[in-house]
Amino acid sequence: MVGKRKPGKRTPIGDRVQFLTMMHPDVIADIKQVAIDEQRAAWDIMEQAAKQLLKRRKSRRTS
């Protein structure tokens, strides 16, 4: 059975790695709804939000 994937396992996209976090269920539901509305993956929504947060923090530190 070489090369068979376990059900539910996903192939990483690009150089991304899995990162586990915990959030309030309402926040998760809202993120999933945004992903559906924008026809994007929930991980993509979260990655974009994290990048925006990090960019804001970096700009505050250099100001």
N, CA, C, O and CB atoms as a CASP TS submission, in Angstrom:
PFRMAT TS
TARGET T0000
AUTHOR 0000-0000-0000
METHOD Language model
MODEL 1
PARENT N/A
ATOM      1  N   MET     1       0.801  -1.187   0.000  1.00  0.00           N
ATOM      2  CA  MET     1       0.000   0.000   0.000  1.00  0.00           C
ATOM      3  C   MET     1       0.849   1.258   0.000  1.00  0.00           C
ATOM      4  O   MET     1       0.452   2.269   0.579  1.00  0.00           O
ATOM      5  CB  MET     1      -0.914  -0.006   1.174  1.00  0.00           C
ATOM      6  N   VAL     2       1.970   1.216  -0.617  1.00  0.00           N
ATOM      7  CA  VAL     2       2.823   2.393  -0.695  1.00  0.00           C
ATOM      8  C   VAL     2       2.137   3.439  -1.560  1.00  0.00           C
ATOM      9  O   VAL     2       1.575   3.127  -2.610  1.00  0.00           O
ATOM     10  CB  VAL     2       4.224   2.035  -1.261  1.00  0.00           C
ATOM     11  N   GLY     3       2.193   4.690  -1.100  1.00  0.00           N
ATOM     12  CA  GLY     3       1.612   5.779  -1.876  1.00  0.00           C
ATOM     13  C   GLY     3       0.157   6.055  -1.547  1.00  0.00           C
ATOM     14  O   GLY     3      -0.406   7.035  -2.036  1.00  0.00           O
ATOM     15  N   LYS     4      -0.464   5.222  -0.736  1.00  0.00           N
ATOM     16  CA  LYS     4      -1.869   5.448  -0.364  1.00  0.00           C
ATOM     17  C   LYS     4      -1.911   6.472   0.766  1.00  0.00           C
ATOM     18  O   LYS     4      -1.101   6.427   1.692  1.00  0.00           O
ATOM     19  CB  LYS     4      -2.571   4.107   0.069  1.00  0.00           C
ATOM     20  N   ARG     5      -2.862   7.387   0.677  1.00  0.00           N
ATOM     21  CA  ARG     5      -3.051   8.385   1.725  1.00  0.00           C
ATOM     22  C   ARG     5      -4.164   7.944   2.652  1.00  0.00           C
ATOM     23  O   ARG     5      -5.103   7.263   2.239  1.00  0.00           O
ATOM     24  CB  ARG     5      -3.364   9.767   1.124  1.00  0.00           C
ATOM     25  N   LYS     6      -4.049   8.338   3.901  1.00  0.00           N
ATOM     26  CA  LYS     6      -5.112   8.069   4.857  1.00  0.00           C
ATOM     27  C   LYS     6      -6.290   8.978   4.532  1.00  0.00           C
ATOM     28  O   LYS     6      -6.086  10.121   4.124  1.00  0.00           O
ATOM     29  CB  LYS     6      -4.625   8.282   6.322  1.00  0.00           C
ATOM     30  N   PRO     7      -7.512   8.497   4.702  1.00  0.00           N
ATOM     31  CA  PRO     7      -8.667   9.365   4.484  1.00  0.00           C
ATOM     32  C   PRO     7      -8.601  10.588   5.389  1.00  0.00           C
ATOM     33  O   PRO     7      -8.293  10.478   6.576  1.00  0.00           O
ATOM     34  CB  PRO     7      -9.973   8.595   4.726  1.00  0.00           C
ATOM     35  N   GLY     8      -8.891  11.742   4.824  1.00  0.00           N
ATOM     36  CA  GLY     8      -8.889  12.963   5.599  1.00  0.00           C
ATOM     37  C   GLY     8      -7.554  13.688   5.606  1.00  0.00           C
ATOM     38  O   GLY     8      -7.497  14.860   5.976  1.00  0.00           O
ATOM     39  N   LYS     9      -6.491  13.025   5.209  1.00  0.00           N
ATOM     40  CA  LYS     9      -5.184  13.671   5.159  1.00  0.00           C
ATOM     41  C   LYS     9      -5.140  14.588   3.946  1.00  0.00           C
ATOM     42  O   LYS     9      -5.651  14.239   2.881  1.00  0.00           O
ATOM     43  CB  LYS     9      -4.035  12.620   5.105  1.00  0.00           C
ATOM     44  N   ARG    10      -4.528  15.764   4.104  1.00  0.00           N
ATOM     45  CA  ARG    10      -4.428  16.710   3.009  1.00  0.00           C
ATOM     46  C   ARG    10      -2.965  16.906   2.637  1.00  0.00           C
ATOM     47  O   ARG    10      -2.083  16.861   3.494  1.00  0.00           O
ATOM     48  CB  ARG    10      -5.082  18.052   3.383  1.00  0.00           C
ATOM     49  N   THR    11      -2.723  17.119   1.377  1.00  0.00           N
ATOM     50  CA  THR    11      -1.388  17.407   0.897  1.00  0.00           C
ATOM     51  C   THR    11      -1.088  18.881   1.141  1.00  0.00           C
ATOM     52  O   THR    11      -1.904  19.735   0.796  1.00  0.00           O
ATOM     53  CB  THR    11      -1.245  17.048  -0.603  1.00  0.00           C
ATOM     54  N   PRO    12       0.069  19.199   1.730  1.00  0.00           N
ATOM     55  CA  PRO    12       0.408  20.604   1.949  1.00  0.00           C
ATOM     56  C   PRO    12       0.439  21.370   0.634  1.00  0.00           C
ATOM     57  O   PRO    12       0.805  20.823  -0.406  1.00  0.00           O
ATOM     58  CB  PRO    12       1.758  20.724   2.657  1.00  0.00           C
ATOM     59  N   ILE    13       0.053  22.633   0.690  1.00  0.00           N
ATOM     60  CA  ILE    13       0.055  23.475  -0.498  1.00  0.00           C
ATOM     61  C   ILE    13       1.302  24.332  -0.452  1.00  0.00           C
ATOM     62  O   ILE    13       1.467  25.149   0.453  1.00  0.00           O
ATOM     63  CB  ILE    13      -1.233  24.354  -0.587  1.00  0.00           C
ATOM     64  N   GLY    14       2.178  24.148  -1.423  1.00  0.00           N
ATOM     65  CA  GLY    14       3.437  24.893  -1.440  1.00  0.00           C
ATOM     66  C   GLY    14       4.307  24.499  -0.270  1.00  0.00           C
ATOM     67  O   GLY    14       4.452  23.320   0.051  1.00  0.00           O
ATOM     68  N   ASP    15       4.889  25.514   0.370  1.00  0.00           N
ATOM     69  CA  ASP    15       5.787  25.238   1.488  1.00  0.00           C
ATOM     70  C   ASP    15       5.087  25.389   2.832  1.00  0.00           C
ATOM     71  O   ASP    15       5.750  25.538   3.859  1.00  0.00           O
ATOM     72  CB  ASP    15       6.991  26.159   1.430  1.00  0.00           C
ATOM     73  N   ARG    16       3.783  25.355   2.840  1.00  0.00           N
ATOM     74  CA  ARG    16       3.008  25.513   4.061  1.00  0.00           C
ATOM     75  C   ARG    16       3.085  24.252   4.924  1.00  0.00           C
ATOM     76  O   ARG    16       3.207  23.135   4.422  1.00  0.00           O
ATOM     77  CB  ARG    16       1.551  25.840   3.727  1.00  0.00           C
ATOM     78  N   VAL    17       3.008  24.471   6.238  1.00  0.00           N
ATOM     79  CA  VAL    17       2.973  23.361   7.197  1.00  0.00           C
ATOM     80  C   VAL    17       1.751  23.538   8.090  1.00  0.00           C
ATOM     81  O   VAL    17       1.233  24.645   8.238  1.00  0.00           O
ATOM     82  CB  VAL    17       4.290  23.299   8.053  1.00  0.00           C
ATOM     83  N   GLN    18       1.307  22.463   8.669  1.00  0.00           N
ATOM     84  CA  GLN    18       0.127  22.499   9.529  1.00  0.00           C
ATOM     85  C   GLN    18       0.466  23.173  10.854  1.00  0.00           C
ATOM     86  O   GLN    18       1.545  22.979  11.413  1.00  0.00           O
ATOM     87  CB  GLN    18      -0.417  21.074   9.771  1.00  0.00           C
ATOM     88  N   PHE    19      -0.495  23.976  11.345  1.00  0.00           N
ATOM     89  CA  PHE    19      -0.343  24.707  12.602  1.00  0.00           C
ATOM     90  C   PHE    19      -1.657  24.599  13.359  1.00  0.00           C
ATOM     91  O   PHE    19      -2.705  25.004  12.857  1.00  0.00           O
ATOM     92  CB  PHE    19       0.052  26.211  12.358  1.00  0.00           C
ATOM     93  N   LEU    20      -1.598  24.057  14.556  1.00  0.00           N
ATOM     94  CA  LEU    20      -2.805  23.851  15.353  1.00  0.00           C
ATOM     95  C   LEU    20      -3.019  25.024  16.290  1.00  0.00           C
ATOM     96  O   LEU    20      -2.081  25.481  16.943  1.00  0.00           O
ATOM     97  CB  LEU    20      -2.717  22.541  16.150  1.00  0.00           C
ATOM     98  N   THR    21      -4.250  25.515  16.358  1.00  0.00           N
ATOM     99  CA  THR    21      -4.600  26.596  17.273  1.00  0.00           C
ATOM    100  C   THR    21      -6.000  26.362  17.807  1.00  0.00           C
ATOM    101  O   THR    21      -6.745  25.535  17.282  1.00  0.00           O
ATOM    102  CB  THR    21      -4.505  27.974  16.574  1.00  0.00           C
ATOM    103  N   MET    22      -6.352  27.089  18.850  1.00  0.00           N
ATOM    104  CA  MET    22      -7.694  26.975  19.416  1.00  0.00           C
ATOM    105  C   MET    22      -8.373  28.335  19.336  1.00  0.00           C
ATOM    106  O   MET    22      -7.750  29.369  19.577  1.00  0.00           O
ATOM    107  CB  MET    22      -7.646  26.461  20.888  1.00  0.00           C
ATOM    108  N   MET    23      -9.660  28.319  18.994  1.00  0.00           N
ATOM    109  CA  MET    23     -10.445  29.546  18.905  1.00  0.00           C
ATOM    110  C   MET    23     -11.852  29.276  19.387  1.00  0.00           C
ATOM    111  O   MET    23     -12.298  28.131  19.450  1.00  0.00           O
ATOM    112  CB  MET    23     -10.461  30.096  17.464  1.00  0.00           C
ATOM    113  N   HIS    24     -12.541  30.351  19.725  1.00  0.00           N
ATOM    114  CA  HIS    24     -13.932  30.248  20.141  1.00  0.00           C
ATOM    115  C   HIS    24     -14.749  29.718  18.953  1.00  0.00           C
ATOM    116  O   HIS    24     -14.505  30.130  17.819  1.00  0.00           O
ATOM    117  CB  HIS    24     -14.480  31.637  20.639  1.00  0.00           C
ATOM    118  N   PRO    25     -15.692  28.834  19.180  1.00  0.00           N
ATOM    119  CA  PRO    25     -16.490  28.257  18.091  1.00  0.00           C
ATOM    120  C   PRO    25     -17.197  29.300  17.214  1.00  0.00           C
ATOM    121  O   PRO    25     -17.355  29.089  16.011  1.00  0.00           O
ATOM    122  CB  PRO    25     -17.517  27.325  18.669  1.00  0.00           C
ATOM    123  N   ASP    26     -17.624  30.423  17.809  1.00  0.00           N
ATOM    124  CA  ASP    26     -18.274  31.466  17.012  1.00  0.00           C
ATOM    125  C   ASP    26     -17.303  32.097  16.016  1.00  0.00           C
ATOM    126  O   ASP    26     -17.677  32.423  14.890  1.00  0.00           O
ATOM    127  CB  ASP    26     -18.858  32.545  17.927  1.00  0.00           C
ATOM    128  N   VAL    27     -16.053  32.266  16.445  1.00  0.00           N
ATOM    129  CA  VAL    27     -15.031  32.837  15.558  1.00  0.00           C
ATOM    130  C   VAL    27     -14.767  31.868  14.405  1.00  0.00           C
ATOM    131  O   VAL    27     -14.662  32.281  13.250  1.00  0.00           O
ATOM    132  CB  VAL    27     -13.709  33.135  16.342  1.00  0.00           C
ATOM    133  N   ILE    28     -14.662  30.605  14.723  1.00  0.00           N
ATOM    134  CA  ILE    28     -14.425  29.593  13.691  1.00  0.00           C
ATOM    135  C   ILE    28     -15.582  29.580  12.689  1.00  0.00           C
ATOM    136  O   ILE    28     -15.359  29.528  11.480  1.00  0.00           O
ATOM    137  CB  ILE    28     -14.248  28.192  14.330  1.00  0.00           C
ATOM    138  N   ALA    29     -16.801  29.628  13.187  1.00  0.00           N
ATOM    139  CA  ALA    29     -17.971  29.631  12.299  1.00  0.00           C
ATOM    140  C   ALA    29     -17.958  30.854  11.394  1.00  0.00           C
ATOM    141  O   ALA    29     -18.274  30.754  10.208  1.00  0.00           O
ATOM    142  CB  ALA    29     -19.274  29.596  13.117  1.00  0.00           C
ATOM    143  N   ASP    30     -17.590  32.019  11.950  1.00  0.00           N
ATOM    144  CA  ASP    30     -17.524  33.237  11.137  1.00  0.00           C
ATOM    145  C   ASP    30     -16.442  33.145  10.066  1.00  0.00           C
ATOM    146  O   ASP    30     -16.649  33.577   8.932  1.00  0.00           O
ATOM    147  CB  ASP    30     -17.268  34.450  12.025  1.00  0.00           C
ATOM    148  N   ILE    31     -15.295  32.584  10.423  1.00  0.00           N
ATOM    149  CA  ILE    31     -14.208  32.408   9.453  1.00  0.00           C
ATOM    150  C   ILE    31     -14.656  31.487   8.322  1.00  0.00           C
ATOM    151  O   ILE    31     -14.417  31.771   7.148  1.00  0.00           O
ATOM    152  CB  ILE    31     -12.945  31.836  10.143  1.00  0.00           C
ATOM    153  N   LYS    32     -15.300  30.394   8.681  1.00  0.00           N
ATOM    154  CA  LYS    32     -15.786  29.457   7.668  1.00  0.00           C
ATOM    155  C   LYS    32     -16.816  30.117   6.755  1.00  0.00           C
ATOM    156  O   LYS    32     -16.840  29.855   5.553  1.00  0.00           O
ATOM    157  CB  LYS    32     -16.393  28.219   8.336  1.00  0.00           C
ATOM    158  N   GLN    33     -17.668  30.973   7.325  1.00  0.00           N
ATOM    159  CA  GLN    33     -18.676  31.650   6.507  1.00  0.00           C
ATOM    160  C   GLN    33     -18.017  32.626   5.535  1.00  0.00           C
ATOM    161  O   GLN    33     -18.429  32.721   4.379  1.00  0.00           O
ATOM    162  CB  GLN    33     -19.687  32.393   7.401  1.00  0.00           C
ATOM    163  N   VAL    34     -17.005  33.345   5.993  1.00  0.00           N
ATOM    164  CA  VAL    34     -16.264  34.248   5.097  1.00  0.00           C
ATOM    165  C   VAL    34     -15.624  33.446   3.967  1.00  0.00           C
ATOM    166  O   VAL    34     -15.654  33.859   2.808  1.00  0.00           O
ATOM    167  CB  VAL    34     -15.177  35.042   5.881  1.00  0.00           C
ATOM    168  N   ALA    35     -15.051  32.308   4.311  1.00  0.00           N
ATOM    169  CA  ALA    35     -14.413  31.457   3.301  1.00  0.00           C
ATOM    170  C   ALA    35     -15.435  30.999   2.257  1.00  0.00           C
ATOM    171  O   ALA    35     -15.146  30.998   1.061  1.00  0.00           O
ATOM    172  CB  ALA    35     -13.747  30.231   3.968  1.00  0.00           C
ATOM    173  N   ILE    36     -16.606  30.620   2.705  1.00  0.00           N
ATOM    174  CA  ILE    36     -17.662  30.204   1.771  1.00  0.00           C
ATOM    175  C   ILE    36     -18.086  31.374   0.903  1.00  0.00           C
ATOM    176  O   ILE    36     -18.208  31.238  -0.314  1.00  0.00           O
ATOM    177  CB  ILE    36     -18.879  29.637   2.532  1.00  0.00           C
ATOM    178  N   ASP    37     -18.314  32.542   1.535  1.00  0.00           N
ATOM    179  CA  ASP    37     -18.749  33.726   0.794  1.00  0.00           C
ATOM    180  C   ASP    37     -17.738  34.139  -0.273  1.00  0.00           C
ATOM    181  O   ASP    37     -18.115  34.562  -1.366  1.00  0.00           O
ATOM    182  CB  ASP    37     -18.986  34.881   1.753  1.00  0.00           C
ATOM    183  N   GLU    38     -16.453  34.013   0.053  1.00  0.00           N
ATOM    184  CA  GLU    38     -15.390  34.429  -0.866  1.00  0.00           C
ATOM    185  C   GLU    38     -14.865  33.282  -1.723  1.00  0.00           C
ATOM    186  O   GLU    38     -13.947  33.470  -2.521  1.00  0.00           O
ATOM    187  CB  GLU    38     -14.249  35.035  -0.088  1.00  0.00           C
ATOM    188  N   GLN    39     -15.438  32.112  -1.562  1.00  0.00           N
ATOM    189  CA  GLN    39     -15.019  30.907  -2.289  1.00  0.00           C
ATOM    190  C   GLN    39     -13.509  30.673  -2.149  1.00  0.00           C
ATOM    191  O   GLN    39     -12.786  30.461  -3.123  1.00  0.00           O
ATOM    192  CB  GLN    39     -15.400  31.023  -3.780  1.00  0.00           C
ATOM    193  N   ARG    40     -13.081  30.723  -0.897  1.00  0.00           N
ATOM    194  CA  ARG    40     -11.678  30.494  -0.555  1.00  0.00           C
ATOM    195  C   ARG    40     -11.626  29.467   0.569  1.00  0.00           C
ATOM    196  O   ARG    40     -12.647  29.148   1.179  1.00  0.00           O
ATOM    197  CB  ARG    40     -10.964  31.828  -0.135  1.00  0.00           C
ATOM    198  N   ALA    41     -10.452  28.962   0.830  1.00  0.00           N
ATOM    199  CA  ALA    41     -10.259  28.032   1.943  1.00  0.00           C
ATOM    200  C   ALA    41     -10.134  28.819   3.239  1.00  0.00           C
ATOM    201  O   ALA    41      -9.615  29.935   3.245  1.00  0.00           O
ATOM    202  CB  ALA    41      -9.005  27.144   1.717  1.00  0.00           C
ATOM    203  N   ALA    42     -10.607  28.240   4.336  1.00  0.00           N
ATOM    204  CA  ALA    42     -10.530  28.892   5.637  1.00  0.00           C
ATOM    205  C   ALA    42      -9.077  29.162   6.018  1.00  0.00           C
ATOM    206  O   ALA    42      -8.778  30.198   6.612  1.00  0.00           O
ATOM    207  CB  ALA    42     -11.211  28.031   6.709  1.00  0.00           C
ATOM    208  N   TRP    43      -8.178  28.248   5.685  1.00  0.00           N
ATOM    209  CA  TRP    43      -6.767  28.471   6.022  1.00  0.00           C
ATOM    210  C   TRP    43      -6.229  29.700   5.300  1.00  0.00           C
ATOM    211  O   TRP    43      -5.365  30.402   5.825  1.00  0.00           O
ATOM    212  CB  TRP    43      -5.922  27.234   5.662  1.00  0.00           C
ATOM    213  N   ASP    44      -6.737  29.960   4.095  1.00  0.00           N
ATOM    214  CA  ASP    44      -6.290  31.117   3.326  1.00  0.00           C
ATOM    215  C   ASP    44      -6.757  32.417   3.989  1.00  0.00           C
ATOM    216  O   ASP    44      -6.016  33.399   4.025  1.00  0.00           O
ATOM    217  CB  ASP    44      -6.812  31.034   1.877  1.00  0.00           C
ATOM    218  N   ILE    45      -7.977  32.420   4.509  1.00  0.00           N
ATOM    219  CA  ILE    45      -8.504  33.576   5.234  1.00  0.00           C
ATOM    220  C   ILE    45      -7.637  33.835   6.466  1.00  0.00           C
ATOM    221  O   ILE    45      -7.257  34.975   6.731  1.00  0.00           O
ATOM    222  CB  ILE    45      -9.992  33.349   5.643  1.00  0.00           C
ATOM    223  N   MET    46      -7.330  32.789   7.208  1.00  0.00           N
ATOM    224  CA  MET    46      -6.530  32.926   8.422  1.00  0.00           C
ATOM    225  C   MET    46      -5.098  33.364   8.117  1.00  0.00           C
ATOM    226  O   MET    46      -4.525  34.169   8.851  1.00  0.00           O
ATOM    227  CB  MET    46      -6.516  31.614   9.187  1.00  0.00           C
ATOM    228  N   GLU    47      -4.527  32.843   7.049  1.00  0.00           N
ATOM    229  CA  GLU    47      -3.169  33.229   6.679  1.00  0.00           C
ATOM    230  C   GLU    47      -3.129  34.716   6.321  1.00  0.00           C
ATOM    231  O   GLU    47      -2.213  35.429   6.730  1.00  0.00           O
ATOM    232  CB  GLU    47      -2.659  32.369   5.492  1.00  0.00           C
ATOM    233  N   GLN    48      -4.112  35.179   5.568  1.00  0.00           N
ATOM    234  CA  GLN    48      -4.180  36.592   5.199  1.00  0.00           C
ATOM    235  C   GLN    48      -4.315  37.468   6.452  1.00  0.00           C
ATOM    236  O   GLN    48      -3.637  38.489   6.566  1.00  0.00           O
ATOM    237  CB  GLN    48      -5.365  36.843   4.235  1.00  0.00           C
ATOM    238  N   ALA    49      -5.176  37.079   7.380  1.00  0.00           N
ATOM    239  CA  ALA    49      -5.364  37.845   8.615  1.00  0.00           C
ATOM    240  C   ALA    49      -4.071  37.889   9.440  1.00  0.00           C
ATOM    241  O   ALA    49      -3.716  38.931   9.989  1.00  0.00           O
ATOM    242  CB  ALA    49      -6.506  37.236   9.453  1.00  0.00           C
ATOM    243  N   ALA    50      -3.378  36.763   9.521  1.00  0.00           N
ATOM    244  CA  ALA    50      -2.124  36.717  10.284  1.00  0.00           C
ATOM    245  C   ALA    50      -1.069  37.606   9.643  1.00  0.00           C
ATOM    246  O   ALA    50      -0.340  38.305  10.348  1.00  0.00           O
ATOM    247  CB  ALA    50      -1.603  35.272  10.386  1.00  0.00           C
ATOM    248  N   LYS    51      -0.977  37.592   8.320  1.00  0.00           N
ATOM    249  CA  LYS    51      -0.011  38.447   7.622  1.00  0.00           C
ATOM    250  C   LYS    51      -0.312  39.917   7.864  1.00  0.00           C
ATOM    251  O   LYS    51       0.606  40.713   8.062  1.00  0.00           O
ATOM    252  CB  LYS    51      -0.018  38.151   6.116  1.00  0.00           C
ATOM    253  N   GLN    52      -1.591  40.288   7.849  1.00  0.00           N
ATOM    254  CA  GLN    52      -1.965  41.678   8.101  1.00  0.00           C
ATOM    255  C   GLN    52      -1.591  42.089   9.527  1.00  0.00           C
ATOM    256  O   GLN    52      -1.069  43.183   9.742  1.00  0.00           O
ATOM    257  CB  GLN    52      -3.475  41.880   7.866  1.00  0.00           C
ATOM    258  N   LEU    53      -1.856  41.220  10.490  1.00  0.00           N
ATOM    259  CA  LEU    53      -1.493  41.494  11.880  1.00  0.00           C
ATOM    260  C   LEU    53       0.008  41.698  12.019  1.00  0.00           C
ATOM    261  O   LEU    53       0.453  42.663  12.641  1.00  0.00           O
ATOM    262  CB  LEU    53      -1.955  40.353  12.790  1.00  0.00           C
ATOM    263  N   LEU    54       0.782  40.795  11.445  1.00  0.00           N
ATOM    264  CA  LEU    54       2.241  40.884  11.554  1.00  0.00           C
ATOM    265  C   LEU    54       2.778  42.141  10.876  1.00  0.00           C
ATOM    266  O   LEU    54       3.719  42.760  11.371  1.00  0.00           O
ATOM    267  CB  LEU    54       2.894  39.644  10.941  1.00  0.00           C
ATOM    268  N   LYS    55       2.191  42.513   9.760  1.00  0.00           N
ATOM    269  CA  LYS    55       2.609  43.725   9.046  1.00  0.00           C
ATOM    270  C   LYS    55       2.341  44.970   9.894  1.00  0.00           C
ATOM    271  O   LYS    55       3.187  45.860   9.976  1.00  0.00           O
ATOM    272  CB  LYS    55       1.874  43.836   7.689  1.00  0.00           C
ATOM    273  N   ARG    56       1.148  45.032  10.532  1.00  0.00           N
ATOM    274  CA  ARG    56       0.819  46.171  11.399  1.00  0.00           C
ATOM    275  C   ARG    56       1.784  46.256  12.581  1.00  0.00           C
ATOM    276  O   ARG    56       2.264  47.338  12.922  1.00  0.00           O
ATOM    277  CB  ARG    56      -0.633  46.057  11.909  1.00  0.00           C
ATOM    278  N   ARG    57       2.064  45.117  13.199  1.00  0.00           N
ATOM    279  CA  ARG    57       2.977  45.113  14.347  1.00  0.00           C
ATOM    280  C   ARG    57       4.376  45.569  13.937  1.00  0.00           C
ATOM    281  O   ARG    57       5.032  46.319  14.661  1.00  0.00           O
ATOM    282  CB  ARG    57       3.044  43.710  14.975  1.00  0.00           C
ATOM    283  N   LYS    58       4.820  45.113  12.780  1.00  0.00           N
ATOM    284  CA  LYS    58       6.150  45.474  12.302  1.00  0.00           C
ATOM    285  C   LYS    58       6.231  46.978  12.023  1.00  0.00           C
ATOM    286  O   LYS    58       7.230  47.617  12.351  1.00  0.00           O
ATOM    287  CB  LYS    58       6.502  44.672  11.033  1.00  0.00           C
ATOM    288  N   SER    59       5.184  47.540  11.419  1.00  0.00           N
ATOM    289  CA  SER    59       5.200  48.960  11.105  1.00  0.00           C
ATOM    290  C   SER    59       5.157  49.807  12.383  1.00  0.00           C
ATOM    291  O   SER    59       5.747  50.887  12.411  1.00  0.00           O
ATOM    292  CB  SER    59       4.019  49.313  10.192  1.00  0.00           C
ATOM    293  N   ARG    60       4.483  49.354  13.428  1.00  0.00           N
ATOM    294  CA  ARG    60       4.443  50.074  14.705  1.00  0.00           C
ATOM    295  C   ARG    60       5.807  50.073  15.388  1.00  0.00           C
ATOM    296  O   ARG    60       6.182  51.044  16.044  1.00  0.00           O
ATOM    297  CB  ARG    60       3.396  49.452  15.633  1.00  0.00           C
ATOM    298  N   ARG    61       6.531  48.993  15.232  1.00  0.00           N
ATOM    299  CA  ARG    61       7.848  48.874  15.891  1.00  0.00           C
ATOM    300  C   ARG    61       8.897  49.751  15.205  1.00  0.00           C
ATOM    301  O   ARG    61       9.831  50.226  15.851  1.00  0.00           O
ATOM    302  CB  ARG    61       8.319  47.402  15.889  1.00  0.00           C
ATOM    303  N   THR    62       8.743  49.964  13.907  1.00  0.00           N
ATOM    304  CA  THR    62       9.738  50.752  13.178  1.00  0.00           C
ATOM    305  C   THR    62       9.403  52.232  13.163  1.00  0.00           C
ATOM    306  O   THR    62      10.216  53.044  12.720  1.00  0.00           O
ATOM    307  CB  THR    62       9.862  50.248  11.758  1.00  0.00           C
ATOM    308  N   SER    63       8.209  52.601  13.645  1.00  0.00           N
ATOM    309  CA  SER    63       7.803  54.011  13.659  1.00  0.00           C
ATOM    310  C   SER    63       8.378  54.747  14.838  1.00  0.00           C
ATOM    311  O   SER    63       8.133  55.943  14.999  1.00  0.00           O
ATOM    312  CB  SER    63       6.299  54.130  13.677  1.00  0.00           C
TER
END
